[in-house]
């Protein structure tokens, strides 16, 4: 009975968050509504559906069974979700102010630098090709530089160029990213970045709710379909059967179309959203098999985010393979990427009572970082607001460990400020907000 109740509860909570985000999107960027929605989806709704499948399907047909009982999991995760929600609540009226002043200032600034979006697009696209050839110590700079492609697209959307020009640029970027995605077999960027584009476009153009629901529904359907067949596609690529990426892609789609309701594929798609399964593995393993880390990995992550790899060549890297094995007891194969997430790491360090507090502190740090950058854009440099996705895009999900997300948060912020300062010196980029000019 409990799986049915939790499915309904978290589904209702997700709809409430999405509706509130739609309401807020007419005035400001609903970034933390998205954060809460992803948390409820991956830690609440997806695990609820997994428990429901376990209760209704034969045990041998369940691909990724939840490793602990329903009551154990939800009694542990509910305080985590409450901490996430509390961490994103505005503590002042100023935090709820409109972004329209920033939007108007951005449009005025881009009128004076109409070709800047295309320069950023070209730079980002070139860096996607150049990054694999950079030395290891500079690889992170190359990754950030490639993401400038998306920032350039945002600049174009807010510029005064016609929609014909914007559409052509959008098609070129989409085709380029599709090719890169088929080659890498990782589809995340193909969905994460268009979602960021939609958030910004809604703040700029104020589409009606019906349009947003339609676009969101189509996007969710496409995401579900890709998650259904992407595992088959990866298997085809790994087999190295001599086919091109486009051939493997078309063959995978054809096979899926022959049997679209294959239970295994849809379970794989659900498992991709089910971060709760990873969290439950931590609950099962710690402290029974592995003692609490007592802040060890937290301090290590802080040090790793502040010290460049040039001075610390063997510092912990992104990915979380070691921390996954330590706190779940399950080794990962070389081609598999999984992580225990910030909630899992908080529990593995401090147990069930202090974990929600640590999650709250982390979410509040993200909140303060965003609003600090937003205030800098609102009061002084409006174009800085368009760079926020470069910093925040991997920080929004619940999968990455603290080393990965804190390293990106610190280095992404430094890269953004240094890159914008360089543009300012070259081309007077980041003109001051009109209200600050005297």
PALUMZA-116395 format. One record per residue (C-alpha): residue in three letters; residue number from 1; x, y, z. Coordinates in pm, whole numbers. Example, Ala and Ser with C-alpha at 12.3 -4.5 7.8 and 13.67 -1.06 7.14 Angstrom:
residues 2
+------+-----+--------+--------+--------+
! rest !  nr !     c1 !     c2 !     c3 !
+------+-----+--------+--------+--------+
!  ALA !   1 !   1230 !   -450 !    780 !
!  SER !   2 !   1367 !   -106 !    714 !
+------+-----+--------+--------+--------+
***
This chain:
residues 438
+------+-----+--------+--------+--------+
! rest !  nr !     c1 !     c2 !     c3 !
+------+-----+--------+--------+--------+
!  UNK !   1 !      0 !      0 !      0 !
!  UNK !   2 !    284 !    240 !     82 !
!  UNK !   3 !    429 !    243 !   -277 !
!  UNK !   4 !     91 !    360 !   -412 !
!  UNK !   5 !     73 !    635 !   -151 !
!  UNK !   6 !    428 !    760 !   -211 !
!  UNK !   7 !    379 !    762 !   -590 !
!  UNK !   8 !     70 !    981 !   -553 !
!  UNK !   9 !    235 !   1202 !   -292 !
!  UNK !  10 !    553 !   1274 !   -488 !
!  UNK !  11 !    367 !   1308 !   -815 !
!  UNK !  12 !    144 !   1572 !   -657 !
!  UNK !  13 !    450 !   1745 !   -506 !
!  UNK !  14 !    625 !   1748 !   -845 !
!  UNK !  15 !    321 !   1901 !  -1015 !
!  UNK !  16 !    294 !   2166 !   -743 !
!  UNK !  17 !    660 !   2262 !   -785 !
!  UNK !  18 !    632 !   2277 !  -1163 !
!  UNK !  19 !    316 !   2489 !  -1143 !
!  UNK !  20 !    483 !   2730 !   -898 !
!  UNK !  21 !    786 !   2747 !  -1126 !
!  UNK !  22 !    565 !   2834 !  -1423 !
!  UNK !  23 !    405 !   3111 !  -1219 !
!  UNK !  24 !    743 !   3251 !  -1118 !
!  UNK !  25 !    893 !   3221 !  -1468 !
!  UNK !  26 !    708 !   3532 !  -1586 !
!  UNK !  27 !    914 !   3744 !  -1348 !
!  UNK !  28 !   1242 !   3565 !  -1280 !
!  UNK !  29 !   1457 !   3266 !  -1372 !
!  UNK !  30 !   1302 !   2967 !  -1186 !
!  UNK !  31 !   1634 !   2796 !  -1125 !
!  UNK !  32 !   1560 !   2665 !   -776 !
!  UNK !  33 !   1213 !   2545 !   -868 !
!  UNK !  34 !   1399 !   2327 !  -1118 !
!  UNK !  35 !   1638 !   2215 !   -845 !
!  UNK !  36 !   1352 !   2111 !   -617 !
!  UNK !  37 !   1167 !   1941 !   -904 !
!  UNK !  38 !   1471 !   1730 !   -992 !
!  UNK !  39 !   1519 !   1637 !   -626 !
!  UNK !  40 !   1157 !   1525 !   -589 !
!  UNK !  41 !   1174 !   1335 !   -919 !
!  UNK !  42 !   1501 !   1149 !   -861 !
!  UNK !  43 !   1484 !   1096 !   -483 !
!  UNK !  44 !   1108 !   1067 !   -440 !
!  UNK !  45 !    896 !    979 !   -742 !
!  UNK !  46 !   1139 !    749 !   -926 !
!  UNK !  47 !   1214 !    539 !   -613 !
!  UNK !  48 !    839 !    521 !   -545 !
!  UNK !  49 !    780 !    380 !   -892 !
!  UNK !  50 !   1068 !    137 !   -840 !
!  UNK !  51 !    912 !      9 !   -517 !
!  UNK !  52 !    577 !    -20 !   -695 !
!  UNK !  53 !    736 !   -231 !   -971 !
!  UNK !  54 !    894 !   -455 !   -708 !
!  UNK !  55 !    555 !   -507 !   -549 !
!  UNK !  56 !    377 !   -592 !   -875 !
!  UNK !  57 !    634 !   -767 !  -1099 !
!  UNK !  58 !    799 !  -1109 !  -1051 !
!  UNK !  59 !   1127 !  -1065 !   -866 !
!  UNK !  60 !   1335 !  -1209 !  -1153 !
!  UNK !  61 !   1212 !   -940 !  -1395 !
!  UNK !  62 !   1312 !   -640 !  -1180 !
!  UNK !  63 !   1640 !   -499 !  -1311 !
!  UNK !  64 !   1744 !   -276 !  -1019 !
!  UNK !  65 !   1557 !   -370 !   -700 !
!  UNK !  66 !   1571 !   -123 !   -414 !
!  UNK !  67 !   1814 !   -268 !   -156 !
!  UNK !  68 !   1629 !   -156 !    160 !
!  UNK !  69 !   1269 !   -155 !    276 !
!  UNK !  70 !   1020 !    113 !    174 !
!  UNK !  71 !    975 !    251 !    524 !
!  UNK !  72 !   1351 !    265 !    586 !
!  UNK !  73 !   1417 !    454 !    263 !
!  UNK !  74 !   1141 !    714 !    284 !
!  UNK !  75 !   1188 !    784 !    655 !
!  UNK !  76 !   1552 !    865 !    570 !
!  UNK !  77 !   1501 !   1060 !    248 !
!  UNK !  78 !   1208 !   1277 !    355 !
!  UNK !  79 !   1424 !   1496 !    587 !
!  UNK !  80 !   1669 !   1536 !    297 !
!  UNK !  81 !   1395 !   1667 !     68 !
!  UNK !  82 !   1272 !   1904 !    342 !
!  UNK !  83 !   1628 !   2036 !    383 !
!  UNK !  84 !   1654 !   2097 !      8 !
!  UNK !  85 !   1324 !   2286 !      7 !
!  UNK !  86 !   1423 !   2499 !    308 !
!  UNK !  87 !   1758 !   2579 !    151 !
!  UNK !  88 !   1590 !   2741 !   -150 !
!  UNK !  89 !   1340 !   2959 !     37 !
!  UNK !  90 !   1408 !   3335 !    -10 !
!  UNK !  91 !   1500 !   3506 !    315 !
!  UNK !  92 !   1439 !   3856 !    181 !
!  UNK !  93 !   1193 !   4027 !    -52 !
!  UNK !  94 !   1483 !   4134 !   -274 !
!  UNK !  95 !   1546 !   3771 !   -370 !
!  UNK !  96 !   1197 !   3762 !   -523 !
!  UNK !  97 !   1252 !   4073 !   -733 !
!  UNK !  98 !   1197 !   4063 !  -1108 !
!  UNK !  99 !   1470 !   3987 !  -1362 !
!  UNK ! 100 !   1316 !   4220 !  -1620 !
!  UNK ! 101 !   1560 !   4501 !  -1541 !
!  UNK ! 102 !   1846 !   4266 !  -1622 !
!  UNK ! 103 !   1675 !   4157 !  -1946 !
!  UNK ! 104 !   1633 !   4516 !  -2065 !
!  UNK ! 105 !   1993 !   4604 !  -1976 !
!  UNK ! 106 !   2119 !   4294 !  -2164 !
!  UNK ! 107 !   1927 !   4391 !  -2477 !
!  UNK ! 108 !   2075 !   4742 !  -2467 !
!  UNK ! 109 !   2427 !   4607 !  -2418 !
!  UNK ! 110 !   2397 !   4360 !  -2708 !
!  UNK ! 111 !   2274 !   4634 !  -2942 !
!  UNK ! 112 !   2621 !   4783 !  -2912 !
!  UNK ! 113 !   2798 !   4448 !  -2970 !
!  UNK ! 114 !   2577 !   4274 !  -3223 !
!  UNK ! 115 !   2844 !   4033 !  -3351 !
!  UNK ! 116 !   2955 !   3917 !  -3006 !
!  UNK ! 117 !   2714 !   3617 !  -2995 !
!  UNK ! 118 !   2864 !   3474 !  -3314 !
!  UNK ! 119 !   3218 !   3515 !  -3183 !
!  UNK ! 120 !   3124 !   3324 !  -2868 !
!  UNK ! 121 !   2951 !   3054 !  -3073 !
!  UNK ! 122 !   3256 !   3013 !  -3296 !
!  UNK ! 123 !   3495 !   3005 !  -3001 !
!  UNK ! 124 !   3292 !   2743 !  -2816 !
!  UNK ! 125 !   3260 !   2522 !  -3123 !
!  UNK ! 126 !   3633 !   2537 !  -3194 !
!  UNK ! 127 !   3716 !   2448 !  -2834 !
!  UNK ! 128 !   3506 !   2132 !  -2858 !
!  UNK ! 129 !   3756 !   2017 !  -3123 !
!  UNK ! 130 !   4068 !   2148 !  -2947 !
!  UNK ! 131 !   4002 !   2026 !  -2591 !
!  UNK ! 132 !   4106 !   1658 !  -2650 !
!  UNK ! 133 !   4451 !   1779 !  -2756 !
!  UNK ! 134 !   4514 !   1995 !  -2448 !
!  UNK ! 135 !   4744 !   1866 !  -2168 !
!  UNK ! 136 !   4570 !   1719 !  -1866 !
!  UNK ! 137 !   4635 !   2024 !  -1646 !
!  UNK ! 138 !   4448 !   2245 !  -1894 !
!  UNK ! 139 !   4170 !   2004 !  -1988 !
!  UNK ! 140 !   3921 !   2163 !  -1749 !
!  UNK ! 141 !   3976 !   2504 !  -1910 !
!  UNK ! 142 !   3904 !   2346 !  -2247 !
!  UNK ! 143 !   3581 !   2192 !  -2116 !
!  UNK ! 144 !   3460 !   2526 !  -1984 !
!  UNK ! 145 !   3563 !   2693 !  -2310 !
!  UNK ! 146 !   3350 !   2447 !  -2506 !
!  UNK ! 147 !   3049 !   2541 !  -2295 !
!  UNK ! 148 !   3088 !   2899 !  -2414 !
!  UNK ! 149 !   2902 !   2769 !  -2722 !
!  UNK ! 150 !   2580 !   2761 !  -2519 !
!  UNK ! 151 !   2649 !   3096 !  -2358 !
!  UNK ! 152 !   2692 !   3240 !  -2707 !
!  UNK ! 153 !   2355 !   3095 !  -2806 !
!  UNK ! 154 !   2198 !   3267 !  -2504 !
!  UNK ! 155 !   2358 !   3596 !  -2612 !
!  UNK ! 156 !   2205 !   3548 !  -2955 !
!  UNK ! 157 !   1856 !   3486 !  -2813 !
!  UNK ! 158 !   1869 !   3814 !  -2622 !
!  UNK ! 159 !   2012 !   4012 !  -2914 !
!  UNK ! 160 !   1817 !   4211 !  -3172 !
!  UNK ! 161 !   1894 !   3969 !  -3458 !
!  UNK ! 162 !   1589 !   3836 !  -3642 !
!  UNK ! 163 !   1439 !   3499 !  -3555 !
!  UNK ! 164 !   1544 !   3368 !  -3896 !
!  UNK ! 165 !   1908 !   3420 !  -3797 !
!  UNK ! 166 !   1850 !   3278 !  -3450 !
!  UNK ! 167 !   1676 !   2970 !  -3591 !
!  UNK ! 168 !   1963 !   2898 !  -3832 !
!  UNK ! 169 !   2215 !   2927 !  -3548 !
!  UNK ! 170 !   1999 !   2704 !  -3329 !
!  UNK ! 171 !   1978 !   2435 !  -3599 !
!  UNK ! 172 !   2355 !   2445 !  -3654 !
!  UNK ! 173 !   2425 !   2411 !  -3280 !
!  UNK ! 174 !   2168 !   2130 !  -3246 !
!  UNK ! 175 !   2318 !   1937 !  -3540 !
!  UNK ! 176 !   2670 !   1988 !  -3406 !
!  UNK ! 177 !   2574 !   1868 !  -3058 !
!  UNK ! 178 !   2382 !   1571 !  -3198 !
!  UNK ! 179 !   2693 !   1455 !  -3384 !
!  UNK ! 180 !   2909 !   1502 !  -3073 !
!  UNK ! 181 !   2650 !   1316 !  -2865 !
!  UNK ! 182 !   2634 !   1019 !  -3101 !
!  UNK ! 183 !   3012 !    996 !  -3095 !
!  UNK ! 184 !   3040 !   1012 !  -2715 !
!  UNK ! 185 !   2716 !    816 !  -2645 !
!  UNK ! 186 !   2643 !   1056 !  -2356 !
!  UNK ! 187 !   2312 !   1234 !  -2411 !
!  UNK ! 188 !   2295 !   1457 !  -2104 !
!  UNK ! 189 !   2404 !   1785 !  -2265 !
!  UNK ! 190 !   2150 !   1741 !  -2541 !
!  UNK ! 191 !   1872 !   1782 !  -2284 !
!  UNK ! 192 !   2024 !   1985 !  -2002 !
!  UNK ! 193 !   2126 !   2281 !  -2215 !
!  UNK ! 194 !   1804 !   2315 !  -2416 !
!  UNK ! 195 !   1624 !   2318 !  -2079 !
!  UNK ! 196 !   1839 !   2610 !  -1969 !
!  UNK ! 197 !   1763 !   2783 !  -2300 !
!  UNK ! 198 !   1390 !   2743 !  -2236 !
!  UNK ! 199 !   1419 !   2890 !  -1886 !
!  UNK ! 200 !   1592 !   3199 !  -2021 !
!  UNK ! 201 !   1363 !   3233 !  -2321 !
!  UNK ! 202 !   1058 !   3220 !  -2096 !
!  UNK ! 203 !   1203 !   3501 !  -1885 !
!  UNK ! 204 !   1259 !   3698 !  -2203 !
!  UNK ! 205 !    939 !   3626 !  -2404 !
!  UNK ! 206 !    675 !   3526 !  -2143 !
!  UNK ! 207 !    512 !   3243 !  -2335 !
!  UNK ! 208 !    162 !   3141 !  -2214 !
!  UNK ! 209 !    131 !   2842 !  -1982 !
!  UNK ! 210 !    -34 !   2626 !  -2249 !
!  UNK ! 211 !    268 !   2671 !  -2476 !
!  UNK ! 212 !    507 !   2586 !  -2194 !
!  UNK ! 213 !    310 !   2274 !  -2099 !
!  UNK ! 214 !    306 !   2161 !  -2462 !
!  UNK ! 215 !    679 !   2221 !  -2511 !
!  UNK ! 216 !    757 !   2061 !  -2175 !
!  UNK ! 217 !    544 !   1758 !  -2255 !
!  UNK ! 218 !    710 !   1704 !  -2592 !
!  UNK ! 219 !   1054 !   1745 !  -2435 !
!  UNK ! 220 !    972 !   1496 !  -2158 !
!  UNK ! 221 !    845 !   1246 !  -2415 !
!  UNK ! 222 !   1159 !   1281 !  -2627 !
!  UNK ! 223 !   1374 !   1240 !  -2317 !
!  UNK ! 224 !   1187 !    924 !  -2219 !
!  UNK ! 225 !   1225 !    777 !  -2568 !
!  UNK ! 226 !   1598 !    850 !  -2577 !
!  UNK ! 227 !   1646 !    696 !  -2233 !
!  UNK ! 228 !   1462 !    386 !  -2354 !
!  UNK ! 229 !   1690 !    314 !  -2647 !
!  UNK ! 230 !   2020 !    481 !  -2553 !
!  UNK ! 231 !   2143 !    167 !  -2376 !
!  UNK ! 232 !   2090 !    -37 !  -2691 !
!  UNK ! 233 !   2270 !    231 !  -2889 !
!  UNK ! 234 !   2571 !    223 !  -2655 !
!  UNK ! 235 !   2589 !   -155 !  -2686 !
!  UNK ! 236 !   2596 !   -125 !  -3066 !
!  UNK ! 237 !   2875 !    133 !  -3052 !
!  UNK ! 238 !   3080 !    -72 !  -2805 !
!  UNK ! 239 !   3049 !   -380 !  -3026 !
!  UNK ! 240 !   3246 !   -189 !  -3295 !
!  UNK ! 241 !   3058 !   -359 !  -3574 !
!  UNK ! 242 !   3194 !   -123 !  -3837 !
!  UNK ! 243 !   2878 !     85 !  -3875 !
!  UNK ! 244 !   2888 !    461 !  -3860 !
!  UNK ! 245 !   2731 !    644 !  -3568 !
!  UNK ! 246 !   2437 !    749 !  -3782 !
!  UNK ! 247 !   2386 !    388 !  -3894 !
!  UNK ! 248 !   2392 !    262 !  -3537 !
!  UNK ! 249 !   2150 !    537 !  -3443 !
!  UNK ! 250 !   1901 !    450 !  -3717 !
!  UNK ! 251 !   1926 !     75 !  -3648 !
!  UNK ! 252 !   1861 !    133 !  -3278 !
!  UNK ! 253 !   1554 !    344 !  -3351 !
!  UNK ! 254 !   1422 !     78 !  -3591 !
!  UNK ! 255 !   1467 !   -198 !  -3333 !
!  UNK ! 256 !   1292 !     10 !  -3070 !
!  UNK ! 257 !   1001 !     81 !  -3305 !
!  UNK ! 258 !    948 !   -294 !  -3353 !
!  UNK ! 259 !    898 !   -346 !  -2978 !
!  UNK ! 260 !    844 !     -7 !  -2807 !
!  UNK ! 261 !    691 !   -155 !  -2490 !
!  UNK ! 262 !    975 !   -386 !  -2397 !
!  UNK ! 263 !    972 !   -384 !  -2017 !
!  UNK ! 264 !   1350 !   -402 !  -1978 !
!  UNK ! 265 !   1404 !    -81 !  -2174 !
!  UNK ! 266 !   1152 !    119 !  -1972 !
!  UNK ! 267 !   1300 !    -10 !  -1648 !
!  UNK ! 268 !   1642 !    107 !  -1767 !
!  UNK ! 269 !   1494 !    452 !  -1830 !
!  UNK ! 270 !   1341 !    457 !  -1482 !
!  UNK ! 271 !   1669 !    344 !  -1327 !
!  UNK ! 272 !   1844 !    639 !  -1490 !
!  UNK ! 273 !   1619 !    875 !  -1292 !
!  UNK ! 274 !   1627 !    664 !   -976 !
!  UNK ! 275 !   1903 !    828 !   -774 !
!  UNK ! 276 !   1721 !    691 !   -471 !
!  UNK ! 277 !   1856 !    344 !   -553 !
!  UNK ! 278 !   2212 !    476 !   -519 !
!  UNK ! 279 !   2123 !    652 !   -195 !
!  UNK ! 280 !   1960 !    337 !    -59 !
!  UNK ! 281 !   2279 !    141 !   -128 !
!  UNK ! 282 !   2466 !    387 !     93 !
!  UNK ! 283 !   2204 !    346 !    368 !
!  UNK ! 284 !   2246 !    -32 !    344 !
!  UNK ! 285 !   2629 !    -30 !    352 !
!  UNK ! 286 !   2708 !    248 !    602 !
!  UNK ! 287 !   2777 !    208 !    891 !
!  UNK ! 288 !   2717 !   -170 !    887 !
!  UNK ! 289 !   3013 !   -247 !    656 !
!  UNK ! 290 !   3191 !     91 !    635 !
!  UNK ! 291 !   3213 !    336 !    928 !
!  UNK ! 292 !   3102 !    695 !    895 !
!  UNK ! 293 !   3371 !    907 !    730 !
!  UNK ! 294 !   3322 !   1191 !    984 !
!  UNK ! 295 !   3387 !   1473 !    738 !
!  UNK ! 296 !   3690 !   1315 !    567 !
!  UNK ! 297 !   3553 !   1330 !    211 !
!  UNK ! 298 !   3399 !   1676 !    271 !
!  UNK ! 299 !   3734 !   1829 !    370 !
!  UNK ! 300 !   3905 !   1648 !     83 !
!  UNK ! 301 !   3652 !   1792 !   -163 !
!  UNK ! 302 !   3705 !   2146 !    -33 !
!  UNK ! 303 !   4083 !   2113 !    -67 !
!  UNK ! 304 !   4052 !   1961 !   -415 !
!  UNK ! 305 !   3830 !   2247 !   -534 !
!  UNK ! 306 !   4075 !   2515 !   -416 !
!  UNK ! 307 !   4410 !   2363 !   -519 !
!  UNK ! 308 !   4489 !   2348 !   -896 !
!  UNK ! 309 !   4586 !   2007 !  -1034 !
!  UNK ! 310 !   4918 !   2160 !  -1141 !
!  UNK ! 311 !   5015 !   2173 !   -771 !
!  UNK ! 312 !   4835 !   1850 !   -677 !
!  UNK ! 313 !   4864 !   1608 !   -974 !
!  UNK ! 314 !   4702 !   1310 !   -798 !
!  UNK ! 315 !   4417 !   1497 !   -630 !
!  UNK ! 316 !   4072 !   1331 !   -641 !
!  UNK ! 317 !   3903 !   1365 !   -979 !
!  UNK ! 318 !   3543 !   1392 !  -1086 !
!  UNK ! 319 !   3336 !   1082 !  -1141 !
!  UNK ! 320 !   3305 !    933 !   -792 !
!  UNK ! 321 !   3418 !    575 !   -870 !
!  UNK ! 322 !   3627 !    546 !   -553 !
!  UNK ! 323 !   3370 !    704 !   -325 !
!  UNK ! 324 !   3101 !    486 !   -481 !
!  UNK ! 325 !   3289 !    165 !   -403 !
!  UNK ! 326 !   3377 !    277 !    -51 !
!  UNK ! 327 !   3022 !    365 !     54 !
!  UNK ! 328 !   2819 !    107 !   -141 !
!  UNK ! 329 !   3057 !   -190 !   -160 !
!  UNK ! 330 !   2984 !   -234 !   -531 !
!  UNK ! 331 !   3269 !   -190 !   -783 !
!  UNK ! 332 !   3198 !     -7 !  -1109 !
!  UNK ! 333 !   3304 !   -133 !  -1450 !
!  UNK ! 334 !   3516 !    112 !  -1654 !
!  UNK ! 335 !   3229 !    214 !  -1883 !
!  UNK ! 336 !   2972 !    273 !  -1608 !
!  UNK ! 337 !   2918 !    609 !  -1438 !
!  UNK ! 338 !   2733 !    620 !  -1103 !
!  UNK ! 339 !   2762 !    836 !   -797 !
!  UNK ! 340 !   2612 !    857 !   -448 !
!  UNK ! 341 !   2524 !   1227 !   -474 !
!  UNK ! 342 !   2543 !   1496 !   -210 !
!  UNK ! 343 !   2269 !   1337 !      9 !
!  UNK ! 344 !   2455 !   1006 !      1 !
!  UNK ! 345 !   2787 !   1165 !     87 !
!  UNK ! 346 !   2630 !   1367 !    368 !
!  UNK ! 347 !   2486 !   1048 !    521 !
!  UNK ! 348 !   2811 !    853 !    468 !
!  UNK ! 349 !   2999 !   1120 !    663 !
!  UNK ! 350 !   2764 !   1216 !    944 !
!  UNK ! 351 !   2475 !    970 !    961 !
!  UNK ! 352 !   2099 !   1021 !    938 !
!  UNK ! 353 !   2068 !   1303 !   1191 !
!  UNK ! 354 !   2329 !   1546 !   1059 !
!  UNK ! 355 !   2296 !   1459 !    689 !
!  UNK ! 356 !   1992 !   1687 !    633 !
!  UNK ! 357 !   2180 !   1976 !    796 !
!  UNK ! 358 !   2479 !   1932 !    565 !
!  UNK ! 359 !   2248 !   1911 !    261 !
!  UNK ! 360 !   2076 !   2230 !    376 !
!  UNK ! 361 !   2413 !   2410 !    406 !
!  UNK ! 362 !   2513 !   2294 !     58 !
!  UNK ! 363 !   2187 !   2402 !   -105 !
!  UNK ! 364 !   2207 !   2736 !     74 !
!  UNK ! 365 !   2560 !   2780 !    -61 !
!  UNK ! 366 !   2427 !   2729 !   -413 !
!  UNK ! 367 !   2144 !   2972 !   -342 !
!  UNK ! 368 !   2384 !   3241 !   -216 !
!  UNK ! 369 !   2622 !   3184 !   -509 !
!  UNK ! 370 !   2342 !   3230 !   -760 !
!  UNK ! 371 !   2199 !   3539 !   -597 !
!  UNK ! 372 !   2545 !   3688 !   -551 !
!  UNK ! 373 !   2606 !   3660 !   -927 !
!  UNK ! 374 !   2254 !   3783 !   -996 !
!  UNK ! 375 !   2301 !   4090 !   -778 !
!  UNK ! 376 !   2630 !   4163 !   -953 !
!  UNK ! 377 !   2446 !   4147 !  -1285 !
!  UNK ! 378 !   2151 !   4350 !  -1158 !
!  UNK ! 379 !   2358 !   4631 !  -1015 !
!  UNK ! 380 !   2664 !   4644 !  -1237 !
!  UNK ! 381 !   2724 !   4397 !  -1524 !
!  UNK ! 382 !   2400 !   4261 !  -1674 !
!  UNK ! 383 !   2564 !   4031 !  -1931 !
!  UNK ! 384 !   2709 !   3826 !  -1646 !
!  UNK ! 385 !   2359 !   3687 !  -1592 !
!  UNK ! 386 !   2386 !   3491 !  -1919 !
!  UNK ! 387 !   2689 !   3300 !  -1788 !
!  UNK ! 388 !   2514 !   3149 !  -1485 !
!  UNK ! 389 !   2422 !   2819 !  -1664 !
!  UNK ! 390 !   2792 !   2751 !  -1733 !
!  UNK ! 391 !   2849 !   2746 !  -1357 !
!  UNK ! 392 !   2529 !   2577 !  -1246 !
!  UNK ! 393 !   2441 !   2315 !  -1507 !
!  UNK ! 394 !   2606 !   2015 !  -1329 !
!  UNK ! 395 !   2510 !   2142 !   -984 !
!  UNK ! 396 !   2137 !   2094 !  -1033 !
!  UNK ! 397 !   2106 !   1715 !  -1020 !
!  UNK ! 398 !   2134 !   1490 !   -716 !
!  UNK ! 399 !   2387 !   1242 !   -856 !
!  UNK ! 400 !   2729 !   1408 !   -836 !
!  UNK ! 401 !   2948 !   1384 !   -527 !
!  UNK ! 402 !   3091 !   1691 !   -353 !
!  UNK ! 403 !   3433 !   1668 !   -524 !
!  UNK ! 404 !   3265 !   1691 !   -866 !
!  UNK ! 405 !   3013 !   1966 !   -796 !
!  UNK ! 406 !   3226 !   2185 !   -568 !
!  UNK ! 407 !   3520 !   2161 !   -808 !
!  UNK ! 408 !   3294 !   2276 !  -1092 !
!  UNK ! 409 !   3130 !   2550 !   -884 !
!  UNK ! 410 !   3461 !   2708 !   -784 !
!  UNK ! 411 !   3645 !   2665 !  -1112 !
!  UNK ! 412 !   3340 !   2754 !  -1321 !
!  UNK ! 413 !   3298 !   3079 !  -1129 !
!  UNK ! 414 !   3667 !   3166 !  -1163 !
!  UNK ! 415 !   3665 !   3079 !  -1536 !
!  UNK ! 416 !   3356 !   3292 !  -1596 !
!  UNK ! 417 !   3493 !   3598 !  -1419 !
!  UNK ! 418 !   3838 !   3570 !  -1581 !
!  UNK ! 419 !   3692 !   3507 !  -1929 !
!  UNK ! 420 !   3455 !   3802 !  -1899 !
!  UNK ! 421 !   3737 !   4023 !  -1770 !
!  UNK ! 422 !   3945 !   3923 !  -2073 !
!  UNK ! 423 !   3658 !   4012 !  -2307 !
!  UNK ! 424 !   3621 !   4342 !  -2126 !
!  UNK ! 425 !   3987 !   4425 !  -2189 !
!  UNK ! 426 !   3964 !   4323 !  -2555 !
!  UNK ! 427 !   3625 !   4462 !  -2651 !
!  UNK ! 428 !   3477 !   4651 !  -2354 !
!  UNK ! 429 !   3260 !   4351 !  -2272 !
!  UNK ! 430 !   3043 !   4358 !  -1959 !
!  UNK ! 431 !   2934 !   4720 !  -1991 !
!  UNK ! 432 !   2799 !   4855 !  -1667 !
!  UNK ! 433 !   2428 !   4859 !  -1594 !
!  UNK ! 434 !   2282 !   5188 !  -1725 !
!  UNK ! 435 !   2171 !   5283 !  -1374 !
!  UNK ! 436 !   2535 !   5278 !  -1254 !
!  UNK ! 437 !   2667 !   5504 !  -1530 !
!  UNK ! 438 !   2693 !   5871 !  -1435 !
+------+-----+--------+--------+--------+
***
